[in-house]
Amino acid sequence: MARKEVKEWAKNEGSRVMTAPWDMEKWADDFFWKPFSIVGFPSPRSFKGEELVPSVDIFEENGEVVLKAEIPGIKKEDIDITLTEDTITLSGEKNKEKEVKKKDYYRWECSYGSFSCMFSLPAEAQADKVKTKFKDGILEIRMPKTEEAKKKEVKVKVQ
């Protein structure tokens, strides 16, 4: 059977992008502290708290822009939402402490972390008619589109 000759249009030589400063900090911590983690020394990074990165979906449905975010372990009082004409910012903080005192042992656990993320909206929203719902760690924000944004929609025919 004859071999097919494949021409290479582009060659990927790996990424040569500079690493962001916060990635460099993690790289340095891993490099210097990883050998000690074998014998049980925790790295300084482990004392900084949890990194919270919510999973977010943004879509349009029935004339509304809908944002759904998974934010487990955070109380609704600790969530902050800021809406501008074309962006929405979510931020929140988690502080949890648990103490157990028994006759033969004592345990104290704490968990904390925060997040802040900004998203561009696909259309202008009516800020005064925004509705939110938070249940079982899922935040849903429904923002009706402005009349101007609805008028800008154009249906394109696929040929």
C-alpha positions in Angstrom: 0.0 0.0 0.0 1.4 3.4 -1.0 2.0 6.0 1.7 0.2 9.3 1.3 2.4 12.4 1.4 1.1 14.9 3.8 2.1 18.5 3.4 2.4 20.6 6.6 0.7 23.9 6.2 1.7 25.3 9.6 4.0 24.0 12.3 3.2 24.4 15.9 6.4 24.9 17.9 4.6 25.4 21.3 3.6 28.5 23.0 6.1 31.2 23.6 3.8 33.6 25.4 5.1 35.2 28.6 3.6 33.8 31.7 1.3 36.1 33.7 2.8 37.4 37.1 0.2 35.3 39.1 1.2 32.2 37.2 4.9 32.9 38.0 4.0 33.0 41.7 2.4 29.6 41.5 5.3 28.2 39.5 7.8 29.5 42.0 5.8 28.1 45.0 5.6 24.7 43.2 9.3 24.7 42.3 10.6 25.6 45.8 8.0 23.9 48.0 7.1 20.7 46.1 10.2 18.8 47.4 9.1 19.6 51.0 5.5 18.5 50.5 6.7 14.9 50.4 7.7 15.1 54.1 4.5 16.9 55.1 5.4 20.6 54.9 2.5 22.6 53.5 3.4 25.3 50.9 2.7 28.9 51.8 0.1 28.9 48.9 -2.0 26.4 50.9 -2.7 29.1 53.6 -4.0 31.7 51.2 -7.6 30.3 51.0 -9.6 28.8 48.2 -9.6 30.1 44.7 -13.2 30.4 43.7 -14.0 30.5 40.0 -17.7 30.2 39.3 -18.9 28.4 36.2 -21.0 30.8 34.2 -23.4 30.5 31.2 -24.7 33.6 29.5 -27.4 33.3 26.8 -30.5 35.0 25.4 -34.0 33.6 25.9 -37.4 35.1 25.3 -36.2 38.7 24.9 -34.0 38.5 28.0 -30.3 38.1 28.7 -29.8 35.2 31.2 -26.8 34.6 33.3 -26.5 31.4 35.3 -23.5 30.9 37.7 -22.6 28.0 40.0 -21.5 29.5 43.3 -21.6 26.7 45.9 -20.9 27.4 49.5 -21.6 31.1 49.4 -24.6 32.8 51.1 -26.8 35.1 49.0 -25.9 38.0 51.4 -22.3 37.6 50.4 -22.9 38.0 46.6 -22.6 41.4 44.9 -23.9 42.1 41.4 -23.2 45.3 39.5 -24.8 46.0 36.1 -23.8 48.6 33.6 -25.1 49.2 30.1 -23.1 46.4 28.5 -21.3 44.6 31.4 -22.2 42.7 34.6 -19.8 42.1 37.5 -20.3 39.2 40.0 -18.3 39.1 43.2 -18.6 37.2 46.4 -16.8 35.9 49.5 -17.0 32.7 51.4 -16.1 32.4 55.1 -16.9 29.2 56.8 -15.7 27.9 60.2 -16.6 24.7 61.9 -15.6 23.7 65.4 -16.2 20.3 67.0 -15.5 19.7 70.7 -15.8 16.1 71.9 -14.7 14.3 75.0 -11.6 12.8 73.3 -10.9 15.1 70.5 -11.1 18.7 69.1 -11.4 19.7 65.5 -11.5 23.2 64.0 -11.9 23.7 60.2 -12.0 27.0 58.3 -12.6 27.6 54.6 -12.5 31.0 52.9 -12.1 32.5 49.5 -13.4 35.2 47.2 -14.0 35.9 43.5 -14.8 38.8 41.2 -15.5 38.4 37.5 -16.8 40.8 34.8 -18.7 39.7 31.7 -19.7 41.6 28.5 -23.4 41.3 27.8 -24.6 40.4 24.3 -27.2 43.2 24.4 -28.1 46.2 26.5 -30.3 45.3 29.5 -33.0 47.2 31.4 -31.2 47.6 34.8 -34.4 48.5 36.6 -36.2 45.2 35.7 -33.5 42.7 36.6 -34.7 39.6 38.4 -32.4 37.3 40.4 -32.9 33.9 41.9 -30.4 32.0 44.1 -31.1 28.4 45.1 -28.9 25.4 45.9 -25.7 27.3 44.9 -27.1 28.3 41.5 -27.5 32.1 40.8 -29.8 33.0 37.9 -30.0 36.6 36.7 -32.6 37.5 34.1 -32.2 40.9 32.4 -34.8 42.1 29.9 -33.3 43.5 26.8 -33.9 47.2 26.0 -36.2 48.1 23.2 -33.3 49.5 21.2 -31.4 46.2 21.6 -34.5 44.2 20.4 -34.7 46.5 17.3 -31.0 45.8 16.4 -31.6 42.1 16.0 -31.4 41.0 12.3 -32.4 37.6 11.1 -29.9 36.3 8.5 -30.9 33.5 6.1 -28.6 30.6 5.6 -28.1 29.8 1.9 
